[in-house]
């Protein structure tokens, strides 16, 4: 009888010891193995964390900025970079900020592109896209979504100090050796085209006041796709052809260079190929590179 009780107590003690060992194992490491010391937290742990930075989303990506011009109708609505990031100085456009690619085909030698070291590009979101994808990263860009020629003088867009100034005031503050201008896309619907050429002429005069020796290039308005031209009430290729004639005549009148950039991107019918832009307007990377090569060949 005593031996039976002792045996029962021994068995109970053995079970108790085994249970204690199992409990220690569950709480000691196996459940926490996914978060080892010094290792990255698990996806489940990350899912409940948010960044303290109000400018970033919970995943850590930069939150999109609000475009102050979003209420305007613009052929160039699908532009890329944030206009507010343009500064009034004459820095070289940083490759990373400009969307530069590591693809060797889009990066020309510094010797070849040194011509653009003192160049300023002025335009709407087509110019923004060119900055992002054209591969000319050593120029300065004043490219803004929705920009028209009147806003060059009236709308504060370029960051300067703690605020913003107009493109015209930024031009007055800094002299460049070359000016590449592409305007006209957002003026196609204007009732009086002569207002466009008048203000465009004032911009040329301003540049000459700042630097009489500067080289000024007026770039043609780029064509749109056949479908866009057929379906849009304003942005037709016939209207674009007319504005390009106005710009060419203005260049001749002012004694500056007209660059028919459209011939670098249009097809045999004088329209933008469907492959050049998903929206029929904004050039993709390959066609921005064609544009850039045209500028290199026509300096």
N, C-alpha and C positions, 0 to 999 in steps of 0.2 A: 504493500500500500504506500509506504514511504517512498520506495523506489519509483513508483508510478507518479507520485506528486513531483518528485525531483525531475523526473523526465519531462513532465508537462511544463514545469517552470523553466527548464533549460530550453525547451522548444519555443516558449513564449518569448524568452530573452533573445533568442536568435532572430525571431521574426521582427522584434523591436529594433534590433541593430540594423537589420537589412532595410527596414523602412526609413530609418534615420539617414542611411547612406543615400537612398534614392532621393529623399527630399533635399539633401545637400547638393546633389548633382543638378537638379532642376533649377535651383536658384543660384548656382555658382558659376554658370558659364554657358551652358549649352544654348539657352534662349538668347543670350546676349552675343552669341558668336558672330552675328552679322555686323556688329559694331565693335570691331577689334580696336585696341588702343593704337592711336596714330593713323588708323585707316579712315576712309571716307564713310560718312553716314549712309545708311540704307535709303532707298527711294521712299520707303514709308516714313522714315524720320524726316526727310526733306519736305515731304508733302505738307507737313503742318507748320513749316517755318516760313516767315516772311522777312524780306529785307527791310532794314531800318531806313534805307535810302528812299525818300518819297519819289524820286525820279526813276525808280526801277520797279518792275513788277515782281510778284512773289518768286518767279523763277530766276530772278537776277538779271533779266534782260532790260535794257534801257527802255523806259516808257516812251511812246511816240510823242513828239511835240505837236502842238496844235498850230496849224497853218493859219496865220492871220488873214490870208487872202482866200480862204476856202470858199467864201461866198461869191466870188467872182466867176463869171463864165470865161473859160479859157481853153483854147485849142490845146494848150500844154498842161492840162490838169493832172496828167500822170507823171509829172516831173518828180525827180528823185530827191535831191538833198534839200535840207531845210534852209530856206533863204536867209533866215536870221543869223546863220553862221558866217556870212560874208563879213569881212572886216575892212576897215578903211585904209589899212596900210598896204604896203606892196610886198607882202611875203610870197614866197613860192608856195603853190598849193601843195600841202602835204599829201603824199601818195596814199597813205592809209585813209585819211579823211576823205580823200577824193574818190574812194572806191577803187583804188589802183589794184591791178591784178598781177599775179606772179607769172602769168602766161608770157613767154618770151616774145610771142608775136605782137603783143600790144605794147611792149616796152622797147622804145627806140634808144639808141645810144645817147648818152648825155651830150656828146659832141654834135649829133644831128639835131637835137632838140634845144640846144643852147640858144638858138635864135629866139626862143620864146621866153627867155629868162626875164625880159623886161616887157612882156606882153600882158595886156589886160583884155579879157573877154567880157563883153556886155551883152546880155540877152535874157530871154525868158527860160522856161524849163527845158527847152531844147538845148540851151547852153548848159544848164545844170546837168542834163544827161551826158553832154559831151565831156564835161569835167569828170564825171564818174567813169566813163567808159572809153574816152578817146585816147588815153595814154599820155597826154601832154600834161604832166604833173608839175612842171616848173613855172607855169604861168599863174597869173592872178585872175580870179573869176568874180564877176558881179552878175551872177545868174540867179534870177528870181522867178518863181512861178507867177503867172498872170501879168508879168511886166509889159507895159506899153511905153511908147516914147514920151508921153506926157508925164508919166510917173517917174521917169528919170530925174525930172526937175522938182516934182512935188511930193513924193512919198518917201518918208524916212525908212530905209531898208538896210543900209549898211551899218554894221555895228561900229561905234566909235566911242572909246572910253566907256562910260557907263550907260550910254544911250545909243541912238541910231541917227544917222544923217542920210540925206538923199544921195543918190549916185552922183549927181552933179557936184555936190559939195565934196564928196570923196574924191572926185576927179580933180577938183581945185586943190585939195590937200596933197595929192601925190601925182607926180609926173611919171608917165611910162613912155617907153620908146615906140611901142606899137599898140594899136587899139583894134581889136577885132569885134565888130558890132553885128549882131543879128537881131533885128527888130522888124515887125510887120505882121507877124502871125496873129497877134491879139488886136490888131488894128484893121483886119480884113473887113469887119462889119461896120466900120465907121462910115457915116453918111458923106463926110467931106474928106476925101483922100488928101486934099491939099493941106489939111491940118497936119497930117502925118509927115509929109515932106517938109513942111515949115518947121516943125519941132525937131525933126531929124537933122535939118540944116543947122538949127541952133546948137544941137549937140556937137556937131562937127566944129562949129565956130568956137565953142567952149574949149574943146580939146586943143585947138590951135592956139588959143590964148594961153593955155597952160604950157604947152610945148609946141612951138611953131615948127620944129623939126621932126615931130612924130610922124610915123607912118600910120595911116588910117585905112582900114580895110572894111568896106561895107559888104557883108555877106548876103547872098540872096535868101529869100524865104524858101524853105524846103517844100517840095510838093507833098501831097498826101496820097493815100492809096486811091485806086479807082473807085472802090466802094464808098470810101469816106467822101470823096468828091461828089459822087452821085447822090448821096443821101443827106449831106449836110446843107443847110440853108445858107451858110456863110463861107465855110471852108472848102470852096471848090478850087480846083486847079486853074480854072479860067481866071478867077479872082486873084489867085497867087501869081499867075503869069503877069497880070496887070500891075500888081505891086512890085514885082521884080523889075518891070520896065521903069517904074517910078524911081526905084532905088538906083538902077543903072544910070538913069538920066541925072539924078542928084549927084552921084559920084563924079560924073563927067563935069557937071557944073561947078562942083567944089574942088575939082582937081585931086580927088583921092581915088583909091583903087577899088574897083568893083570885083568881087570874087563870086563867080557863078557856081557856088558850092553844090547846087542841086545836080549839076551834071555828074558829080561823083556818086550820087545815090539813086538817081532816077533810071528807069528802064528805057527801052527804045521808044516807048509811047509817051515819054515825058512825065510819068507818074511814079509814085513810090511803089516798089514791088511789094507784094503781100508778105514776102519773107523778111522784109526790112523792119517791120513793126507790127506787134500784135494788135495794136489799136488803130493801125493805119496812119499814125502820126509820129509817134516817138520812136526814134531809131534804137534798134537793139545794139549790142556791143559790136558786132561785125560791121555794121554800117556806120557807127561812130568812128571806127578805125578807118574806114574809107574816107570819111570826112577829114580826119586828122591827116591822112596821107596826102589828100588834096591840098591842104594848107602847107604842108611841108614842101610840096612840089611847086607851090605858087607863092613864094616869099618875095 
